[in-house]
Amino acid sequence: MVRETVRWLVSSLVLLFVVTALTFVLVSLAPGDAARSVLSGQSTGYTNQQYQQMRHLLGIDQPLPVQYWHWLDGLLHGSLGTDLFNGQPVTDALAGRIGPSLSIVLGTVLVAGLVGVGLGIVSARRAGIAGRIVDVITLGGFAVPNFWLALVLVELLAVKVAAFPAGGYVPPAGDPAGWIRSIVLPVITLSAGAVALIAKQTRDCMADVLSREFVTMLRARGLGTASIVYRHALRNAAIPVVTVLGLLLINLLGGTVLIEAVFAVPGLGQEAVTASGTHNLPVIEGIAFYFTIAVVVANLLVDLSYRRLNPKARAS
Amino acid sequence: MTVRRPLAVSAALAGLLVITACSSGSATGRAAGTAGDTLTVVTVASPQSLDPGKAQQNDAWFDQLAYEPLIVRRSDGTLQPGLATSWSYQGADNKTFVLHLRPRVKFSDGSALTARTVVDDLDYVSKAHGQLAPFLVGDTFTATDPLTVTITATDPNPNFPVLLTQDYIIGGIISPKGLAAPGQLGTHTSGAGPYMLDAAQTVTGDHYTYVPNPNYFDPKGVHWHKVVLKVITNAQSVLNALRSGQAQVSVGDPSTLVAARQDGLTVASSPLLWNGVTLADRGGTVAKPLADVRVRQALNYATNRSVITGALFTGNGKPVSQVTVPGGYGYDPAMANLYPYDPNKARQLLAQAGYPNGFTMKLVTSEFQQMNLLAQALAQQWQRIGVHVQVTDDANPDQYVSDAFSGKFPAFSTAFGQLPVWMEGPSLFLPTAAYNPFHTDDATLKSLYAQSSRASGAAKTGLDRHIIDYLAQQAWFVPVVSTGLPYYATTTVTGVATSVNAPLLSLYEVRPAG
């Protein structure tokens, strides 16, 4: 166990190093830089001298390896650097954005897990009309573009009915109901496709497990259907579903940008787009750092779930 | 029976949503946006910095709420006292400008306004390398007495009054405490304006919350208990924020203009930009034909401005032939139709210049303000007179700026905000201007500019017109359409108005309706 933990820690650190170094390189390859971003906002244009002066002021005239070394050094001392434009510590700048992103992503994974597994079981168990209806619903989830769904939901539930806010985010502290209301529409929007994905995966796995010999034997022993489905079959079918849920979580971390824009949610995705557009390297690095941590944690949770669900994995 | 549990879970989730939706109606955006309580204003981009020395003009709202300017520009364009109660030029050459400050003014941090504060502030912003610092660089600032500041410029500056309004940010004065800790100015405010930033209720890049400044010298000017500037990048989401009552005022977008009007929102828009093409290579360095004024004029005659305006800028554009907007600085109504659409005349001019079969030239464009569409439309129209334009569409704005201002391309698409002619010169047409990458040096133009810089009143107005007319006759540019920056507002607020002399909405005048 200790050996595995050490191995996990080392691989996580390597991943962190690779991702942040690659981010540095990729940002430097993109056309333009932060100095041009500052100056190009001027309708009056700028001269080369002003440009060089601005590069020096922002500290981006140093060689890239030197900049990266400074960033790593800061990280070892607990600092993710400061925003190039307003001097705000990156940890402060991103602090208010982690909550909204996590709320939407975890909310979507929760809804996708519960509803998707539920629908998948129904579909696997009922070959008749109920199963067909569930199939159509899940296929619809795949087919509907989430951007369009977002606009429809806003029109119906925020503008016409005013049941939920059209956009924005309310932190849970002090107003839990407001928090839930603020994430309902983004979560529904993102869940449409995710529910379909999980339902499809669950259905296939459940159908496979329910057709196995041990299930027939359980039936022969006189076990009830509910017990067979929830205590035995679902446990076996859950491993691939958990894998997909883990992948879904990782995918959502970077895939909520459009929905954050539509619902004006101050998440990390939006900040990543803004920072990339202005070549704000410390902020981009900070976001890459947080995303990598999230990916590492998600993988860890998936591994722990395997152990919980599969005794063989536990034993090995 | 087998399906009950998963369905029950799903139903419970749905039930939770319904309950949540129904139980907390009082916390909806509608309630939060009650006039007089909270004013929520939506803008489409967040400021890179709140520091008045580094902020950009596009982000003026974020600073004007907290930093009272020396001079306030009202929505009709008239100037009124801010931190300065009066101001005037001394002498006849527009080099010495004197401001008399309002007595007994305190900043939000409690420190007092003095002439020394203003001098220190102007010194700071002129050296902060911000967007507007070049207009103050080289000037000296003197506290003539405790409440009088004298600005002495090395070159004439006829635009000090406008430059020191909220629209140009650098007129907003920073407190001594703020100047003592400039590292904090990017994310905190230290002004004497009607509001001050509440950092605890602010998420940088998403929303900025301002609360009343208890020390504001004119409490009647504080119309709201709270002002929230919310950043929403998606144009449709901006409109939805107003339609759902979450916000009361916003920056608009051409793509939602018609819908905003249909929804009964107040729409205010005044001409702000002229859009067209800069024919930069007037010396014929990389495109020899452009060295001939007849060729440049031919391109102007070959441009069907009304067709492009109708097709690309419906409801938000007016055809223009001058490098200003109708009614704007230097605009000459007599020259409004200097280049009527006349392809035959264009062909004639090309033939006279020695290009009867036309020529080929390169042009770079970006996608800002539909410049790429405008460039394609012009390329189509100019093809009719034999001029083939090879358009490079730089999706990356930084790349466009680099290409356009480096002299690599003989022509580039342009969307230029109307500025006083004195400010326009160093940017647009003087030899060192960024929009003059081939450094065309015209003695007549420089002479007119020098005279205008020293002039005032009607003489200055005449000289400004003369400059704009001269640029049009020399066809340094192909202006096509003037466009405005639209603003939307719900009926719960008033004061959302702009004019050609003040096309940027002033939040000072937005107040609860009724």
Interface residues (C-beta under 8 A of the other chain):
Chain A: A30 P31 G32 D33 R36 S37 V38 L39 S40 G41 Q42 S43 T44 G45 Y46 T47 Q50 Q53 M54 L57 D83 F85 N86 G87 Q88 D92 A93 G96 R97 V111 L114 V115 V117 G118 L119 I121 V122 R125 R126 A130 L151 V154 E155 L157 A158 V159 A162 A163 F164 P165 A166 G167 G168 Y169 V170 D175 A177 G178 I180 R181 V184 T225 A226 V229 Y230 A261 V262 F263 A264 P266 Q270 E271 T274 T278 H279
Chain B: M1 T2 V3 R5 P6 L7 V9 S10 L13 L16 L17 T20 A21 C22 S23 S24 G25 A27 T28 G29 R30 S46 P47 Q48 S49 L50 D51 K54 Q56 Q57 N58 H129 Q131 P134 G183 Q184 G186 T187 V203 T204 G205 D206 H207 K230 V231 I232 T233 N234 Q236 S237 N240 A241 R243 S244 G245 Q246 N396 P397 D398 Q399 V401 S402 F405 A415 F416 G417 L419 M423 P426 S427 L428 T432 A433 A434 Y435
